[in-house]
């Protein structure tokens, strides 16, 4: 039987939830428009913003028909926005980019080529941290070369702004109805559905903006949010959830720091 040729320029659906991000959304849009890979659609779901966010997106959408804005008139939360965009996405691959984060211009091209060459359905990349003004911080999160379901179960190793999954193979994966850790749940499910480890591209291809009060930097919430993730979402007993929570802390504080590099940087994006 003749083997079907590989589509080397598949459509990629980029999903962005938007809420009151007028300070950053233009730069985020620019980082997508500057991609060397051109076969994409950018689905932006506005979560009832009250600032100029939607006007900025609308102006860009008039100039490029690959940008699609969906407006909600009641605040539903980022998970609802991502799910809504996922449901209407047409892409062979699905990627996520929050309204304050940025991509390197070659991110999509390098990542899709990497996935095609390695025949993998889930991939992610290394990325850098920046402050609110766009100054690079001295922190690099290195991607693991291979990420198994069991390893991802211990801790979320996929930066949501770097992950891509092959929807044409795995189907569309929706975030669960939990308050936090929805991205962890999505990538865990993606790896489970693929039946193979996710593959990590070692290059720094994305920039995560660290903002004051961000959940990921507030370690006081780790206990409650992660216990609920294991107990409510994954369905473990109270005792089992405590066990997995303790294992998470071992991974988070003693193992995961090995994937974090410090370096000197004065660069502004």
TIMIKOL-672059 format. One record per residue: residue in one letter; x, y, z of N, C-alpha, C in turn. Coordinates in steps of 0.001 Angstrom, whole numbers, padded with zeros to 6 digits, always signed. Example, Ala and Ser with C-alpha at 12.3 -4.5 7.8 and 13.67 -1.06 7.14 Angstrom:
BEGIN
A+013190-005690+007800+012300-004500+007800+013200-003300+007800 S+012850-002250+007080+013670-001060+007140+012900+000030+007870 
//
This chain:
BEGIN
X+000847-001193+000000+000000+000000+000000+000888+001251+000000 X+000566+002196-000850+001374+003406-000964+001257+004264+000287 X+002404+004670+000819+002429+005505+002020+002081+006945+001673 X+001212+007534+002509+000810+008925+002275+001991+009858+002529 X+002205+010842+001670+003302+011786+001896+003068+012632+003137 X+004154+013011+003788+004062+013842+004986+003782+015285+004579 X+002801+015891+005246+002494+017301+005015+003511+018139+005783 X+004399+018793+005060+005475+019548+005722+005068+020972+006066 X+003882+021400+005637+003395+022728+006006+001966+022632+006548 X+001774+021863+007624+000424+021723+008183-000054+023034+008814 X-001356+023166+008907-001932+024342+009564-001771+024224+011074 X-001324+025308+011690-001171+025357+013147-002176+026345+013712 X-002956+025901+014663-003891+026791+015366-003224+027293+016638 X-003096+028603+016728-002500+029253+017907-003637+029814+018742 X-003662+029454+020016-004783+029816+020880-004324+030771+021970 X-005028+031914+022062-004677+032941+023046-005924+033422+023776 X-006012+033210+025087-007061+033864+025865-006648+035305+026151 X-007607+036211+026127-007290+037635+026265-008176+038268+027328 X-007535+038964+028273-008306+039718+029254-007479+040899+029744 X-007918+042109+029380-007286+043346+029856-005762+043325+029716 X-005305+043041+028504-003862+042919+028259-003377+043973+027270 X-003948+045180+027343-003586+046218+026376-002099+046570+026409 X-001439+046342+027539-000012+046659+027656+000866+045702+026856 X+000352+044476+026629+001221+043443+026082+000748+042812+024775 X-000543+042859+024472-001088+042061+023374-000498+042437+022015 X-000174+043713+021793+000404+044100+020499+001744+043405+020283 X+002548+043319+021325+003848+042661+021223+003677+041161+021020 X+002679+040577+021678+002401+039151+021498+001975+038870+020059 X+001075+039691+019538+000647+039546+018146+001831+039683+017187 X+002690+040634+017453+003851+040850+016597+004756+039627+016570 X+004898+038955+017727+005756+037771+017772+005173+036621+016959 X+003855+036600+016790+003219+035605+015921+003364+036012+014460 X+003094+037276+014167+003209+037769+012790+004632+037641+012251 X+005609+037660+013146+007011+037570+012733+007496+036134+012560 X+006613+035158+012721+007027+033767+012575+007497+033472+011150 X+008593+032742+011041+009084+032329+009731+008190+031262+009109 X+007401+030591+009922+006407+029624+009453+005101+030385+009277 X+004503+030295+008101+003377+031180+007794+002000+030525+007794 X+001926+029200+007818+000627+028531+007709+000017+028332+009101 X-000539+029426+009627-001146+029386+010952-002433+030194+010972 X-003240+029897+011967-004389+030740+012316-004239+031093+013788 X-004526+032334+014123-004398+032786+015507-005790+033097+016039 X-006268+032241+016934-007602+032392+017498-007474+033033+018876 X-007998+034235+018998-007917+034998+020245-009324+035132+020813 X-009512+034655+022022-010821+034728+022659-010753+035771+023764 X-011487+036860+023571-011503+037938+024561-012520+037633+025650 X-012048+037683+026889-012859+037305+028048-013500+038529+028699 X-014235+039285+027887-014953+040479+028346-014001+041550+028894 X-012961+041845+028126-012025+042903+028521-012723+044252+028563 X-012223+045132+029435-012793+046480+029545-011756+047544+029188 X-010594+047106+028690-009584+048067+028250-009515+048058+026717 X-008412+048476+026154-008293+048590+024698-007805+047311+024021 X-007789+046203+024735-007251+044957+024186-007907+044558+022873 X-009244+044547+022854-009935+044070+021648-009725+045013+020466 X-009643+046298+020731-009411+047259+019650-008060+047016+018989 X-007062+046676+019787-005726+046393+019255-005765+045155+018367 X-006461+044115+018841-006561+042880+018058-007365+043113+016786 X-008463+043832+016905-009307+044106+015732-008528+044835+014642 X-007683+045765+015038-006886+046509+014069-005926+045582+013324 X-005301+044662+014063-004388+043710+013426-005139+042719+012548 X-006344+042317+012985-007140+041358+012213-007565+041934+010868 X-007762+043249+010818-008105+043891+009552-006958+043806+008540 X-005747+043718+009064-004567+043695+008207-004094+042285+007878 X-004547+041291+008656-004112+039909+008425-005265+038970+008753 X-005791+038298+007734-006984+037471+007935-006693+036137+008618 X-005460+035906+009010-005137+034712+009800-005463+034918+011273 X-005721+036160+011658-006056+036489+013046-007575+036511+013202 X-008079+035762+014171-009522+035663+014391-009831+036031+015845 X-010671+037012+016028-011062+037452+017367-012476+036978+017677 X-012618+036326+018830-013923+035914+019340-014154+036681+020639 X-015280+037379+020716-015576+038182+021904-016589+037473+022802 X-016259+037404+024079-017219+036962+025085-017723+038201+025815 X-018970+038186+026202-019540+039353+026878-019786+039104+028361 X-019267+037967+028820-019280+037643+030238-017968+036943+030547 X-017335+037329+031640-016035+036763+031988-016173+035291+032368 X-015433+034437+031649-015552+032989+031847-014265+032344+032358 X-013162+033039+032267-011895+032462+032695-011075+031937+031527 X-009759+031837+031755-008831+031462+030682-009086+030058+030155 X-009439+029123+031030-009664+027740+030582-010843+027667+029617 X-011913+028382+029926-013081+028408+029032-012675+028986+027674 X-011890+030064+027693-011452+030700+026448-010617+029733+025615 X-009679+029028+026249-008842+028079+025508-009696+026948+024932 X-010646+026466+025721-011507+025384+025232-012365+025835+024057 X-012897+027049+024161-013740+027577+023078-012929+027696+021791 X-011719+028193+021914-010850+028322+020740-010474+026946+020190 X-010202+026006+021072-009858+024652+020641-010992+024028+019840 X-012215+024253+020288-013376+023663+019614-013549+024168+018179 X-013160+025407+017925-013330+025968+016567-012047+025895+015744 X-010954+025451+016362-009669+025396+015670-009720+024424+014496 X-009026+024780+013432-008990+023954+012222-007622+023320+011989 X-006681+023610+012843-005308+023199+012609-005027+021722+012814 X-003999+021248+012110-003470+019908+012333-002737+019849+013671 X-002183+020984+014071-001473+021105+015346-002103+022249+016138 X-002022+022142+017461-002529+023200+018332-001408+023668+019259 X-001265+024989+019338-000266+025616+020195-000940+026684+021038 X-000313+027037+022155-000893+028013+023072+000100+029149+023320 X-000440+030359+023389+000382+031532+023685-000475+032528+024448 X-000103+032801+025701-000874+033767+026485-000625+035184+025985 X-001515+036088+026363-001543+037434+025787-000421+038341+026261 X+000447+037850+027145+001584+038658+027586+002925+037979+027306 X+002888+036790+026687+004117+036065+026399+004528+036248+024936 X+005753+035813+024616+006300+036021+023271+006947+034746+022751 X+007029+034663+021421+007735+033576+020750+008931+034109+019987 X+009952+033287+019883+011063+033557+018978+010545+033432+017554 X+011047+034233+016592+010521+034182+015218+010558+032801+014557 X+011500+031963+014929+011608+030646+014284+010951+029539+015095 X+010186+029906+016111+009619+028905+017022+008783+027855+016302 X+007796+028273+015564+006903+027312+014918+007633+026495+013852 X+008452+027146+013048+009163+026434+011988+010055+025339+012558 X+010837+025679+013551+011750+024701+014139+010992+023596+014871 X+009919+023962+015553+009203+022968+016354+008423+021989+015482 X+007759+022482+014445+007016+021585+013558+007977+020680+012788 X+009083+021218+012305+010090+020380+011653+010605+019302+012604 X+010826+019680+013849+011293+018752+014883+010272+017631+015097 X+008990+017979+015135+007944+016978+015358+007805+016037+014159 X+007884+016596+012959+007783+015770+011749+008976+014825+011649 X+010175+015353+011883+011392+014541+011774+011434+013428+012812 X+010891+013694+014005+010932+012707+015091+009628+011934+015240 X+008662+012208+014352+007379+011513+014355+006762+011505+015757 X+006678+012692+016365+006105+012782+017710+004845+013638+017683 X+003941+013337+018599+002644+014024+018642+002598+015136+019671 X+003560+015175+020582+003597+016210+021625+005036+016693+021764 X+005213+018013+021718+006553+018564+021887+006499+019864+022679 X+007666+020253+023173+007803+021507+023913+009244+021967+023785 X+009521+023186+024232+010860+023735+024060+011366+024357+025360 X+012630+024660+025374+013186+025474+026451+012670+026902+026281 X+012693+027672+027381+012240+029060+027284+012911+029916+028349 X+012811+031222+028158+013428+032194+029051+012368+033001+029791 X+012751+033527+030944+011878+034426+031703+012243+035875+031402 X+011211+036727+031390+011434+038167+031255+010543+038882+032271 X+010878+040134+032576+010046+040884+033500+008934+041606+032737 X+008135+042402+033439+006990+043060+032805+007398+044024+031704 X+008599+044586+031825+009074+045544+030824+009719+044860+029623 X+009819+043533+029657+010423+042812+028550+011918+042605+028682 X+012465+042875+029867+013880+042627+030107+014078+041153+030455 X+015019+040502+029774+015295+039111+030077+015847+038973+031487 X+015298+038039+032227+015798+037716+033556+016844+036607+033433 X+017569+036382+034484+018654+035394+034404+018135+033984+034706 X+017090+033582+033982+016480+032281+034249+016066+031603+032946 X+016598+030431+032716+016259+029600+031557+015660+028293+032049 X+014494+027914+031486+013871+026637+031811+014193+025680+030676 X+015011+024686+030951+015461+023753+029923+014430+022646+029716 X+014177+022324+028476+013257+021229+028149+013956+019895+028339 X+013269+018954+028957+013771+017588+029021+013747+016988+027615 X+014751+016218+027244+014748+015604+025901+013546+014687+025688 X+013200+013906+026707+012035+013021+026672+011243+013202+027959 X+009915+013251+027842+009054+013450+028999+007950+012398+028974 X+008051+011440+029879+007072+010360+029946+005822+010812+030698 X+004771+010023+030566+003536+010295+031319+003823+010282+032818 X+004596+009314+033270+004880+009187+034700+005649+010395+035225 X+006599+010879+034434+007383+012051+034839+006501+013301+034866 X+005628+013473+033864+004725+014619+033824+003697+014541+034948 X+003365+013342+035379+002445+013140+036495+003018+013702+037786 X+004327+013692+037905+004996+014175+039112+005037+015697+039175 X+005110+016342+038018+005261+017792+037962+005023+018241+036526 X+004509+019454+036354+004285+019947+034989+005599+020481+034424 X+006164+019738+033487+007437+020115+032881+007267+020852+031556 X+006029+021054+031119+005807+021711+029838+005321+023135+030053 X+006132+024098+029660+005681+025481+029687+004581+025640+028650 X+003408+026104+029060+002260+026119+028157+002527+026930+026887 X+003329+027965+026995+003653+028798+025835+004586+028104+024853 X+005138+026947+025233+006056+026221+024346+005440+024958+023765 X+004350+024460+024347+003822+023163+023948+003057+023190+022631 X+003169+022104+021886+002392+021881+020665+001959+020416+020658 X+000694+020150+020324+000287+018761+020137-000399+018593+018791 X-000326+017379+018276-000846+017063+016949-002321+016675+017073 X-003203+017643+016827-004634+017419+016988-005183+016439+015956 X-004573+016397+014790-005047+015477+013748-004829+014022+014146 X-003951+013796+015108-003692+012434+015598-004364+012181+016945 X-004266+013135+017853-004761+012941+019221-006191+013410+019422 X-006712+014198+018476-007993+014842+018681-007803+016125+019474 X-008882+016837+019688-008821+018089+020441-008926+017796+021934 X-008002+018349+022699-007933+018098+024135-008402+019339+024877 X-009459+019191+025651-010029+020319+026370-009561+020325+027822 X-009400+021527+028352-009007+021678+029754-010163+021281+030655 X-009870+020635+031781-010939+020232+032706-011490+021427+033473 X-012627+021237+034093-013269+022305+034850-012730+022453+036246 X-011416+022660+036363-010800+022920+037655-010261+024338+037641 X-010137+024939+038824-009791+026362+038890-008372+026633+038398 X-007443+025786+038781-006041+025976+038397-005463+024650+037908 X-004281+024718+037314-003543+023567+036807-004195+022951+035569 X-004999+023754+034837-005632+023215+033633-004595+022850+032571 X-003534+023678+032453-002524+023386+031430-001781+022096+031754 X-001501+021854+033016-000872+020604+033439-001743+019419+033011 X-003037+019557+033254-003976+018485+032905-004005+018230+031397 X-003973+019291+030605-004011+019140+029142-002781+018399+028642 X-001611+018782+029109-000385+018139+028614-000241+016724+029138 X-000727+016470+030329-000719+015095+030843-001611+014209+029977 X-002790+014720+029622-003716+013973+028774-003146+013787+027362 X-002467+014796+026847-001880+014695+025512-000834+013583+025459 X+000028+013530+026467+001050+012481+026513+000394+011111+026655 X-000631+011032+027487-001350+009768+027668-001958+009295+026353 X-002595+010204+025619-003240+009839+024355-002225+009443+023293 X-001069+010080+023312-000065+009789+022284+000535+008402+022471 X+000598+007937+023715+001194+006640+023991+002705+006646+023961 X+003285+007809+023754+004742+007970+023700+005149+009182+024528 X+006400+009245+024941+006859+010442+025648+006778+011686+024771 X+006549+012835+025397+006700+014102+024692+008189+014329+024450 X+008491+015065+023392+009896+015355+023078+010187+016834+023283 X+011335+017105+023897+011720+018475+024185+012781+018988+023235 X+012523+020142+022654+013497+020828+021798+014320+021743+022703 X+015625+021607+022658+016487+022258+023642+016653+023761+023442 X+016317+024270+022275+016507+025700+022011+015518+026563+022790 X+015947+027782+023145+015078+028755+023814+014228+029444+022749 X+012962+029049+022652+012120+029551+021570+010902+030324+022052 X+010849+030630+023360+009717+031388+023896+010173+032190+025104 X+009343+033202+025430+009685+034123+026518+008466+034294+027415 X+008630+033868+028654+007539+033912+029630+007646+035177+030476 X+006569+035957+030501+006589+037212+031244+006175+036966+032691 X+007085+037264+033598+006814+037116+035031+006164+038392+035529 X+004937+038270+036016+004199+039436+036488+003929+039312+037976 X+003844+040440+038618+003631+040469+040060+002335+039740+040414 X+002441+038821+041387+001257+038097+041834+000891+036902+040983 X+001779+036512+040035+001457+035371+039185+001381+034104+040012 X+000460+033202+039642+000224+031982+040408+001476+031130+040481 X+002201+031022+039366+003351+030135+039333+004457+030571+040283 X+004494+031862+040651+005536+032325+041556+005055+032379+043005 X+003814+032045+043249+003266+032097+044605+003229+030693+045196 X+004294+030330+045888+004440+028960+046377+003451+028612+047488 X+002801+029621+048059+001820+029339+049107+000620+028584+048566 X+000393+028688+047257-000765+028020+046662-000473+026600+046204 X+000777+026172+046280+001128+024860+045754+000348+023736+046423 X+000170+023809+047723-000489+022719+048439-001937+022577+048002 X-002706+023658+048094-004139+023554+047811-004420+023240+046347 X-003759+023944+045422-004037+023726+044003-003615+022333+043548 X-002448+021884+043990-001950+020592+043521-002674+019430+044190 X-003078+019598+045438-003889+018550+046066-005198+018374+045307 X-005824+019493+044950-007075+019407+044191-006860+018789+042823 X-005715+019058+042208-005416+018467+040905-005414+016942+041002 X-004731+016419+041999-004667+014963+042162-005993+014380+042655 X-006628+015095+043579-007831+014548+044215-009084+014734+043351 X-009324+015963+042902-010549+016273+042158-010448+015887+040686 X-009315+016223+040043-009208+015966+038608-008823+014528+038295 X-007736+014054+038906-007272+012704+038597-008006+011630+039401 X-008746+012024+040434-009635+011106+041121-009000+010196+042152 X-007845+010583+042671-007220+009766+043704-007910+009982+045052 X-007785+009004+045911-008323+009126+047262-007590+010232+048011 X-008116+010595+049163-007458+011631+049969-006043+011203+050309 X-005874+009962+050736-004552+009463+051116-003635+009377+049898 X-004188+008903+048772-003392+008824+047552-002962+010195+047077 X-003845+011173+047207-003522+012536+046779-002423+013134+047639 X-002446+012828+048936-001381+013290+049823-000046+012681+049397 X-000068+011387+049063+001161+010724+048607+001716+011404+047352 X+000841+011645+046370+001299+012260+045122+001703+013714+045334 X+001066+014387+046293+001449+015756+046601+002857+015798+047189 X+003155+014864+048100+004500+014792+048677+005531+014468+047594 X+005159+013591+046672+006063+013261+045570+006273+014480+044669 X+005199+015267+044485+005325+016498+043715+006346+017431+044350 X+006277+017605+045671+007204+018512+046333+008651+018047+046188 X+008864+016740+046248+010209+016201+046022+010690+016583+044624 X+009806+016396+043650+010154+016695+042265+010362+018196+042068 X+009478+019001+042637+009475+020445+042426+010692+021117+043050 X+011038+020712+044265+012106+021408+044977+013481+020761+044819 X+013541+019452+044534+014831+018762+044492+015240+018285+043096 X+014273+017999+042230+014597+017455+040912+014459+018514+039821 X+013326+019189+039788+013061+020159+038727+014080+021300+038665 X+014622+021776+039794+015616+022860+039700+016815+022538+038812 X+017060+021255+038556+018157+020882+037667+017886+021329+036232 X+016604+021598+035925+016241+022050+034585+016253+023577+034469 X+016645+024255+035559+016655+025719+035572+018098+026210+035592 X+018432+027067+034647+019772+027627+034559+019735+029118+034853 X+020745+029599+035512+020912+031026+035758+021992+031566+034823 X+021789+032765+034306+022782+033385+033439+022647+034894+033540 X+023683+035594+033147+023671+037048+033176+023073+037585+031879 X+022131+038523+031996+021525+039089+030787+021051+040507+031049 X+021332+041379+030099+020836+042751+030145+019948+043044+028930 X+019556+041984+028236+018832+042137+026980+017376+042517+027203 X+016869+043408+026381+015447+043760+026373+014839+043316+025050 X+013718+042635+025129+013049+042149+023911+012246+043256+023256 
//
